[in-house]
Amino acid sequence: MFKARPRRLGHLVLKVRDLERSTQFYTEIVGLQVSDWIENRMVFLRAGQDHHDLALAQLPPEAAASDNAERPGLEHFSYFVPDFTEIEAMAQLLKERGIPIVRGPGKHGPGENTFLVFKDPDGNNVEFYSDMVQIDAEHPHEAKVWKDSIDSLDQWHFSKWAVEPPAALRKKYGV
């Protein structure tokens, strides 16, 4: 029987009210470097060699004024696993145990990492990921702006997802 064996805590994604202001804080005050952007919706930041160890996601303007679930704070945290085979096995385990899968398996554009996001018992989003771009002197990287498209979310266009992608995502990306 499969037993998950994450290797280390990976990255966090935070939902923020003002992406520009938060990016300025994390670059100028905390000292992180920008790896990539998804238009004016997300920024990927790093302290080390991983493409990102923090990503910031812009909340929609109406979220700041409403009392719904879209609030600043944690979107997900992640654990590194050695390869995509482990992500596929984890998806099967989650399905067998009736644990909600939020998205994936898939392959992000920024960072090129594979992913699987699922819920813990308290409703937090947990991600397993593998194969993230590494940035160092031998593997330089120039930040770019990705279009907010299916390729930035999942380069495999939902073809490997263990659950039906939400209607809102299918509509947004025309899939």
N, C-alpha and C positions, 0 to 999 in steps of 0.2 A: 504494500500500500504506500502511496506517495505521502511523504512528509515534507512540508515546506522547510527550507533552510536559508532564510535571508542572510546575507553576508554583513550588511551594515545599513544603518539609517542613511537614506539618500538625500532627497530634496523635499522642500515644502513649497506649496503654492498658497499664497495669501490673496484674498479678495480685498481690494482697496477702493476708496472713494475717489481718489485723484491720482491716476497713474503717473503723471508727470511729477507731481510733488513727491510721491513715494519713491520714484526712481531716483530723483535728486537726493533724497535722504539716504537711500541705501548705497548710492555711489559716492557722494561727497562726505557723508558722516560715517557710515559703516565701512566704506572702502571697497565695495564690490565692483566688479567689472561687468559691463553689458556684453552678453554673448549674442543675443538676437532679439528681435521684436516680432510680434504679430500685429501689424498695423498699429492702431492706437488702442488695442485691446489687451495685449500682454507684453511683458518684458521678462527676459531670462537673464539672471545674474549669477556670477560665480565668484568664489573666493579662492578656489583651487583649480584643479585640472578638469573636473567634471564640467561639461557644457553649462550646467546650472545646478546650483544647490538651493537657490531661491527663485521662484517665479512670482510675479505680481500680475493679478488679473483685475482689470477695470470692471467695477460694478456698473450696471446700467444706471443712467441718471435718475430714473424713477426709484431705484432701490434706496437711495439716501433719504428720500422723503416718505418712504412707506415703512410699514411695520411687518413686512413679510420675511421669509427665510433668507433673502439675499441681503446679508449684512457683511461689513468688513470682518475679516478673520480667516480662519483656516478653510481652504477648499479641500486640500488633501495633503497627506504626508506619505513618503514613499520608502520602500526598502529595496536595495539592490539585490538581485539574484543573478546567478552566473550566465544564464542563457535563456533563449526563448522557449526551449523545451520545458523548462521549469514553469514558465508562465502558462503554457498550455496545460500542463499537469495541474497547476493551481486552479485554472478555470474549471477543469473537470471536477476537482475536489469540491469547489464552491457549489457547483450545480448539484452534485450528489448530496451535499449537506443542506441545501436550500438556503444558502447564504446569498443575499442579493448582490449581483454584479451590476455595477453602474455603467461601465464602458470598457470595451476591449474584449479580447486582446487586439492590439493594433500597433502601429508604428508612427510616432509623432514625426513632424517635419523638423522643427527646431530641436536640436539635440540628437535626432535620429534614433532615439531610444524606443524599444518596444515597451508595451504597458498593459496593465490590467488593473482596473480600479473596482473595489468592492467595499461593502459596508461592514463596520464592526458592530457589536451588539448595541452600542449607543448611537448609531447612525453616522459616525465619522467615516469619511472616505479614506481608505487605505489603498496605496498603489504598490504593486510589485513592478519593477522595471529592470531591463537589461540593455546592454549594448549601447550605452550613451557615448557620444562623441567626447574624446579627451583632447584637451587643449594644453599644449606646452611648447617649448622651444622647437621641438622636432615636428610638432603638429599645430602650426599657427592657425588662427581662425579670425576672420574679419566679420564683425557683426553685420547682419543684414536685416532688412525688414521683409518678413514673409507676408504674403497676402492672406487675409482671413478667409481661407478656403478649406475644402476637405483635406487637401494635402498638408496643411499645417496641423490639423487635428489627427488625421490618420491617412498615411500614404497608401495604405492598402484598401482604402475606401469602404470600410466596414466589412470587408469580405471574410475576416476571421473572427468577428465578434461572436461571443458566446450567448449574447442576448440581442433582441431586436433593438436597434438604435432608436432612441426617442424620436417621435414624430417631428418635434421641433428641430432636431439636428438634421433629419432627412430632408425636411423642407428647406432649411437654411442652406444646405450644401447641394440640394438638387439630386439627392441619391435615393 
